């Protein structure tokens, strides 16, 4: 039996994941061209490497089709309802840092907190006849966050790319997006609301609670966590 480890299939997240495991004595590598998804693990028997997009990994973990997976903590929380019932965190990996934030136009001088946003949203609806629009691809996280802070008069507008440009394009009044430095938001004349981010994300090694774990698999996991020097 083997345990399946899902890691991002390309880009900086894949390279950093390979480096993270490599620095701990386990070599992960692609074995084909960039268009192939063949991969290999060296340093521990019983582990199969599966290359997936970062967005697919939460789904595969929740379905139990992979045993372990590396992806952003924001993606797990966004894509999986009651995520802690489906996966557990084995290690915060220390890279892929980004904050999920809510940002509004800089010209909204009286809006700097969620309470301010709530007040503006109510007056916006009264004046325009429809709810203030927030563009985002993080519907679950933003909806839960705004509910917890008492913000009600808004609607989420789906945005899968160039979210920062939606205010300029007049398809939204505010945005909620992942940022590392805030530069793109500032370049689009947006400011981040105070009070801290909705979620501080980073690459995380997750364990599936839904996968079939045989005794041999559990023994392999124990060896893996020992090699990686993880507390479990």
N, C-alpha and C positions, 0 to 999 in steps of 0.2 A: 504494500500500500504506500501511497505517497500523499503528502499534503500539497495543495496547490497554493502558490503564492502569486497574487496578482499585483503587478506594478505598472505604472504608466508606460505607454508604448513608445513615447517620443518626447523630445524637448528637454528642457532644463530639469523638469521634475524627474524624468527617467534617469538622467545623468547623475543628479544628486542622490537618488535612491541607490543607484549602482555604487556610488562613492561611499555612501553610508554603510552599506553591507560590506563592501570591500575593505573598509577600514577596520572592520570587526572580524575579518578572516573568512568571509563568504563572498565568492566572486559570482556576480550575475553578469550575463553577457548575451547579446543578440548573436545568433549563429548564422543568420542569413543576411540578405540585403535590407535596405531601409523599407522596402515594400513587403518584406516577409515578417512574420511574427514568431519565428522560431527562436528559442532561447534556451539557455543552459545555466545550471547551478553547479558550482564547484566549491567544495569545502564542507559539504554535509550531504549524506545520502538521504533519500526519501523525501526530497523537496523538488517539486516541479514548478518551473517559472512560467507564468501565463502573462502575456503582454496585452493590456487592455487600455482603453482611454480612461483618464482619471474619473470621468463622469460615469463610466460603466461599472467601476469597481464597487461602489456602494450597493448597487443592484445585485451584483453577483455574490457579494458577501451575504446580503439579506436572503437570497435564494438558496444559499448553501452550496453554490457551485464552485466556489473557491473557499479555502480555509482561512487564508490570511490575505490582507490587501493593504497597499500603500496608496493613500489619496488624501486630499485636503479635508480637514475636519469640518469645513463649511459645507462640502458636498455631501458628507454623510448626514449632517443635521438637516440639510435642505431636502434631500431626496428620500430619506427614511423617516416616516412617522414612528414615534416611540423607538428611536434608533437604539437606545440602550438595551432594549429587549432583543435586538437582532445582532448587534456587534458589541465588542468591548475594545477599549484602547489598550494596546500592549506597550506602545512607546510613542512619545512625542519626539519627532526626529530632528527638530532644530533648524529646518529650512522650509522654504515655501511660505514664508510669513506674509500675511496680508490681512487687512481689517475690512470687515463688512460695515459700511458706514451709510448714513443718510445725509444727503447734501441738498442744499437749496440755493437759489440765486444769491450772489453777493449783494445785490441791490435790495434784498429783503433785510434792511438794517435792524428791524425790530424782531427778527426771528433768529434765535441762536440755540434754543432748547426744544425738546419735544413738547413741552407745555406751550411754547410759542407757536409751534407747528399746529398743535391742536386748535388753538385760537384762530389762526389764519385759515385753517381748513374749514372751520365752521362759517367764518365770514365769506370765504371764497364760494362755498355752496350757496349761501344766501344771495350773493351778488350775481353769480353766473348761472345758477340753476343746475349745476352738476358738481360732483365731488372733485376735489383736488386730486390730480393724477400723479402717482409716483411710479417711475419706470424702474423695473428691476427684473432679474431672473431668479431672485431668491424669495419667492412668494411665501413659503412656509415660515422662514426665519423672520422676515419683515412683518408679516401679519401677526405672528405671535408676539414680537417685540412691541409693536404698536398697541396691540390689545393690552399687554401688561402695563403699558404706560398711559392707558386711557385715551389714546387717539382713535377717533371713530370716523370722522367725515373725510374719507379718502377712498380712492380706488387704485388698485395696482394695475399697471399697464405692463404687459410682458415685453421684455427687451432682451434679446439674445446676443446683442453686439452693439458697440458704440453707444452704450447707455448714456454716457456723459453728454452726448450731442442731442438728446431728446428734448431738453429744455430749449436750446437754441432753435430746434426745428419745430417747436411749439406742439409736440405730441405728449408732453408731460410738464408739470410744474416743478417737480422735484425728482431726485434719483436716489436709489439705494444700490450700492455696488461695492465690489471688492477693490481695495487700493493698497498699494505698498508705500507710496510716497505722497500721494495726494496731488502730484503735479498735473495729471490729466484733468482732474476736477478743477484745479485753479486755472488751468489754461482755458477751460470752458466757463470761467467766471462763476464757479460754484464754490460754496463754503460748507464744511462739514459741521453738523450740529454738535454742540458740546455735550459732555456727559459720558463720553467713552463710546467705543464702537458697539455695534449690535453683536458681533462675534469676532474674536481674534483667532484667525485660522492659521494652521501650519500643517505640513505633511505629517501624517500619523500612520503608524502601523496598527491595523485593526485585526481582530480575531472574530471570525464568524461564530455566532451562537447557534446558527441554523444548519451548519455543515455537519455531515456524518463524521464523527471523530471515533475511529477505531482505537483499540489499545495501542496498535503499532503507530498510528498517527499521533496519539498523545505522547508516546515515547519520543517520537521525532521532534514534536513541539518542545518537549522538555530539553532535549539536546540543543535545539535551535536557540531557545531563550538563554541557555547557559553560555553558548558561544557568543551571543549578542550581549551577555551580561545584563539581562533584563530581570526585574523583580516581577514575579507572577503569583 
